[in-house]
Amino acid sequence: MLQPRIPVNPLPPSHPSPPARTEPATTPAPVTVPAPAPAPSTTPRSSVQLTPGSAVALAAGGGAVVLVVGAVLVSMLLAVAISAASIAVVAVVLRLLVRDMQKGR
């Protein structure tokens, strides 16, 4: 179903590359490049068709992804909330300690 289609060139290149020259040439010969061959016409690809089984599998996979991402986000929010609450408790305790130190107790 999802196999790549590799285009096959039925004709070899018409002009082989010239051999490299070891002696310097005074005037290089102009190189003519052949015009590229027109691209073969391709048939339009059909759209992807889902069978009932693959549609159910796709829906189940999407639901699993949503549940996992939701669980991760909720746990991160819970970690931030617990950290904020503990910092608030520490701030209140420190404020009480500083107030008691200022009163000289």
N, C-alpha and C positions, 0 to 999 in steps of 0.2 A: 504494500500500500504506500509506504513512505520510502521508496527506494530512489536514490538520486539517479538522474538521467544525465549521463556524460555524453556530450556531443562528440562525434567521431568525424575526423577530417578525412574524407575519402581520397583526396588528392594530396600528394606530397608537395612541398614548396617548389615553385617552378624555377626559381633562381637560387642556386647554392651560394653561400657567402664566398667572396673571393679570398684566396690565401693571403696571409699576412706577408708584407714585403719587408725585407731586411735592409735594402739599400734605399736611400732617400730619393724620392721622385721629384722632379722639378715642377711638374704640373700634374696634379692628381686628376685622374679621369672622373668625369661626373658619374655618379651612381644613380641609376634610374630605379625607382621603387615602383613595383607594379601596383595598380589600383587594387584595393581590397575587394574580395569577392562579396557579392551581396549576401546578407545573412539569410539563412533558410527560414521560410515562414514556419512559425510554430503554431500548433493548435492551441486554442485557449484552454486553460486548465479548468477542470470542473471544481466546484466548491466542495469543501469537506462535508461529508455526510456522516452523521452520527447514528449508530444503531441504538436501539433501546438499552442494551447492556452497557455500551460505552457512555451513554448519557447518564445513566444511573451512577456509573463509576466516577464520572466527572463531577456530578453533583455531590457525591459522598466525599471525594477528595477536596472539593471546595469547602464543604462544611467542616471537614477536619482542619483545614488551614485556618478557617475563621475561628474555630474553637481554640486552637493552639495559640494564635496571635492574641486572642482575647484573654486567655489565661496568663500569658506573659505580661500584657499590659496591666491587668488587674494586680498581679503580684508586684509589678514595679510601683503602681500607685499605693499599694499597701505598705511597701517598704518606705516610701517617702512619707506617708502618714505616720508610721511608727517613729521614724526619725524625727519628724517635726514635733510629735508629742513628747518624746524623751528630751529634746532640746528645750521645750517649754517648761518641763518639770525641773530640769537643771537650772534654768534661768530663775524660776521662782525660789528654789532653794538657795541659790547664790544671793539673790536679793534679800532674803530673810537673814542670811548669815552676815551680810554687809551691814544691814540695819542693826543687828544685835551688836556688832563690833563698834558701831558708831555710838550706841547708847552706853557702852562700856560694861557690858555684862560679862 
